[in-house]
Amino acid sequence: MINDRGNMKWISLMLPEHLVQLKEWKKEQYYGKKRDLTEWEIEEIEQTIQRAFKLRKLVKLTLWEHNKPHDLVGLVTGADTWNKELLLETDLSIKRISMELIQTASLVVEDD
């Protein structure tokens, strides 16, 4: 999509209510919706995390935070099953990650 003046030249003719609704619509379009995982996907994520923990390998997690996905790479150091949290050691710190935020998990392949 080309970002030219497009709608800007018509803004002076629009009502303030319309502008507010357009801004809300753009926010909704920008942010995605969290995908509900199936039982198979949840099981696959758990198996990948367990494999990464046992083999002491780096794992790449795709998390859903602030209405958008982002990736986090680290070493799984433990899990808190009572609170359903995962302990992930990144380059800078150890983070507690809720299992509900995880969308995908994969082992990181290290090139020699």
HUBELSUL-V457162 format. One record per residue. RES is the residue in one letter. OMEGA is omega as a letter, one per 20 degrees, with the letter a starting at -180 (* if undefined). Layout:
[[RES & OMEGA] [RES & OMEGA]]
This chain:
[[M & a] [I & r] [N & r] [D & a] [R & r] [G & a] [N & a] [M & a] [K & r] [W & a] [I & a] [S & r] [L & a] [M & r] [L & r] [P & r] [E & r] [H & r] [L & r] [V & r] [Q & r] [L & r] [K & r] [E & r] [W & r] [K & r] [K & r] [E & a] [Q & a] [Y & a] [Y & r] [G & r] [K & r] [K & a] [R & r] [D & a] [L & r] [T & r] [E & a] [W & a] [E & r] [I & r] [E & r] [E & r] [I & a] [E & r] [Q & r] [T & r] [I & r] [Q & r] [R & r] [A & r] [F & a] [K & a] [L & a] [R & r] [K & r] [L & r] [V & r] [K & a] [L & r] [T & a] [L & r] [W & r] [E & r] [H & r] [N & r] [K & r] [P & r] [H & a] [D & r] [L & a] [V & r] [G & a] [L & a] [V & a] [T & r] [G & r] [A & r] [D & a] [T & a] [W & a] [N & a] [K & r] [E & a] [L & r] [L & a] [L & r] [E & r] [T & a] [D & a] [L & a] [S & r] [I & a] [K & r] [R & a] [I & r] [S & a] [M & a] [E & a] [L & a] [I & r] [Q & r] [T & r] [A & r] [S & r] [L & r] [V & r] [V & a] [E & r] [D & r] [D & *]]
